[in-house]
Amino acid sequence: MTILQEEEHPNKVFGWAARDNSGVLSPFKFSRRATGEKDVAFKVLYCGICHSDLNMIKNDWGTSVYPLVPGHEIVGEVTEVGSKVQKFKVGDRVGVGCLVGSCHSCNDCTNNLENYCPKRILTYGAKYHDGTITYGGYSDTMVADEHFIVRIPDNLPLDAAGPLLCAGITVYSPLRYYGLDKPDLHIGVVGLGGLGHMAVKFAKAFGVKVTVISTSSNKKKEALENLGADSFLLSRDQEQLQAAIGTLDGIIDTVSAQHALMPLLGLLKTDGKLVLVGAAEKPLELPIFSLILGRKLVGGSCIGGMKETQEMVDFAAKHNIKPDIEVISMDYVNTAMERLLKADVKYRFVIDVGNTLKATS
Amino acid sequence: MSKSAEEEHPQKAFGWAARDNSGILSPFRFSRRDNGEDDVTLKVLYCGVCHSDLHIARNDWGFTHYPVVPGHEIVGVATKVGKNVKKFKVGDRVGVGVMVGSCKTCECCQQDLENYCPRIIFTYNSHNPDGTRNYGGYSDMIVVDQRYVLRFPDNMPLDAGAPLLCAGITVYSPMKYYGMTEAGKHLGVAGLGGLGHVAVKIGKAFGLKVTVISSSPSKESEAINRLGADSFLVSSDPAKMKSAIGTMDYIIDTVSAVHPLLPLLSLLKVNGKLVTVGLPNKPLELPIFPLILGRKLVGGSDSGGMKETQEMLDFCAKHNIAADIELIRMDDINTAMERLTKSDVRYRFVIDVANSL
């Protein structure tokens, strides 16, 4: 099996993979395709750890294919470009997010919504156009079609840029789409993790007033002093919830665990919008009266298209928005996953791939 | 209690009321206020029977105060107008829908969204700031503040137009708000009753392709031949549902029974919108992955403001839209209510109040 992945493609690659649903990651030799005429190849310097990586290595969603090399917040430096590549050259600072392919011809692709293309190809654990399985950024090199490469502006530090490519776009896109990006609106952000902290930063940059809504009172100080939220609401406190009824124009809900929607809907004004970006596996209870009596809506969103992802990265660079990260060595990744399970990170682990991923012989 | 209702106000009124949660209606004497300077008095000619009337009569939602005179699809003729009333004159054909009051000062009221005013006063089963109760249109006359009175367009039949005052606005308003009016787009209408059949007609008037989604195959011929729907989808047929996956831009869900949302969400394209206007009495299950993976939304809507209700009436008159009704006598109301529980009506009962009360 191992020999098969190493020989599938011409270029030798080294990374870390999970081999079964224990989710334990370990060194893994594999290979990547030669740089095609539209491809960009880059040396991976950093890769963010997304909660989805944890879900996938443990096969929480039942879709995992092993061995699995996670990582879809990948940044590095271009080492080679194909003959038809126009936008990038060797040495450029680039990144790849959650997508490495789509059909390019459907309605969604035509509207810059590759993330909703029915034939979209995920950066890892998915079948590529050539029938081989894709491998993610916990590896020393990456090759991807130019269309799915994002330029990282010079003033964004590379280590912090990675998490923008998933966490960043996952909250930026719905803030725009659902119109929660207008100055002086008031939104709530539920959950203060990788997604939540980015939602606070982007919303503040839009001039929006932000209330962080969390079950942990110990996040209050962080929320207000470090992230710049305007207020904090402890969702277990009935009195605080009562006092905040009908005050929010929108809510970005990043919580993937089962939780009650009714109290959140109650916080919304008439015409308020509850946007779900946390990937809850099981259905949630939807009290219809709460929607009807205030003309409220519950909507979803999933990452963003390539054009919008680039726009978001440029916006972040312009407004000095950087994810808060904890840089770790490759060897630390299993411990990091344990800590991530307990939400013990402020707010994204980033693997220092360039300096700490050493090929084993 | 009845004596108090008769004496509460100076003007004698007569109607039919439910007195307990059997929901059985019977004759009831009560009273209405004098016509104030901002008021319009209507002699009631017709009143539509809305499914909500049934729910309230039977206290299905737990907030009914008996005796209750239902009816919020009221049409008639103005018999008196107060001195501040400029929009209406005696003899005008007028209507009253689901509300007769609001605070007039909050943000909602100022934006013509009186239907979302936190101090909204419903046409029946509500009380006024002075503590007196409100009684609906299963009665001979009603006195209403001019702001909550609608003008009936000349070419709209009064009897068939009455249900528009609730059913009509309940589907028209979300179709406008959620942007479900782009000609050529595909609208699904789930449930073919009072709300659903009007949604089909209004959807066609907006130039939409309309598919009726129903669990009753027997409704197909009606839907297509009589109401003008383009196609019909039997929701209990898995193969048909599967072939319709990802084909609809919007869905208006008028079904008030508890039902699964997942099959409806699957019918939507990316960015699709599912709007619920039916009132199930328990929460529904909301599957999250379909919302996220297709950037879909589920939204609610609750009737409409006064300005929009007038706009809806004028729109319907222009496009020759009225409800399909079965005219009944007041005496038949209890039988009609029984039939309504079985959805045995195409598609709204309307009480011929003037000729049978």
Chai-1 contact restraints between the chains, C-beta under 6 A:
chainA,res_idxA,chainB,res_idxB,connection_type,confidence,min_distance_angstrom,max_distance_angstrom,comment,restraint_id
A,D108,B,V270,contact,1.0,0.0,6.0,A-B,restraint_1
A,Y116,B,V270,contact,1.0,0.0,6.0,A-B,restraint_2
A,T270,B,C108,contact,1.0,0.0,6.0,A-B,restraint_3
A,T270,B,Y116,contact,1.0,0.0,6.0,A-B,restraint_4
A,L276,B,I288,contact,1.0,0.0,6.0,A-B,restraint_5
A,A280,B,I288,contact,1.0,0.0,6.0,A-B,restraint_6
A,P283,B,E285,contact,1.0,0.0,6.0,A-B,restraint_7
A,P283,B,L286,contact,1.0,0.0,6.0,A-B,restraint_8
A,P283,B,P287,contact,1.0,0.0,6.0,A-B,restraint_9
A,L284,B,L286,contact,1.0,0.0,6.0,A-B,restraint_10
A,E285,B,P283,contact,1.0,0.0,6.0,A-B,restraint_11
A,L286,B,P283,contact,1.0,0.0,6.0,A-B,restraint_12
A,L286,B,L284,contact,1.0,0.0,6.0,A-B,restraint_13
A,L286,B,L286,contact,1.0,0.0,6.0,A-B,restraint_14
A,P287,B,P283,contact,1.0,0.0,6.0,A-B,restraint_15
A,I288,B,T276,contact,1.0,0.0,6.0,A-B,restraint_16
A,I288,B,P280,contact,1.0,0.0,6.0,A-B,restraint_17
A,I288,B,L284,contact,1.0,0.0,6.0,A-B,restraint_18
A,L291,B,G300,contact,1.0,0.0,6.0,A-B,restraint_19
A,I292,B,G300,contact,1.0,0.0,6.0,A-B,restraint_20
A,I292,B,D302,contact,1.0,0.0,6.0,A-B,restraint_21
A,L293,B,D302,contact,1.0,0.0,6.0,A-B,restraint_22
A,R295,B,S301,contact,1.0,0.0,6.0,A-B,restraint_23
A,L297,B,L297,contact,1.0,0.0,6.0,A-B,restraint_24
A,L297,B,G299,contact,1.0,0.0,6.0,A-B,restraint_25
A,V298,B,V298,contact,1.0,0.0,6.0,A-B,restraint_26
A,G299,B,L297,contact,1.0,0.0,6.0,A-B,restraint_27
A,G300,B,L291,contact,1.0,0.0,6.0,A-B,restraint_28
A,G300,B,I292,contact,1.0,0.0,6.0,A-B,restraint_29
A,S301,B,R295,contact,1.0,0.0,6.0,A-B,restraint_30
A,C302,B,I292,contact,1.0,0.0,6.0,A-B,restraint_31
A,C302,B,L293,contact,1.0,0.0,6.0,A-B,restraint_32
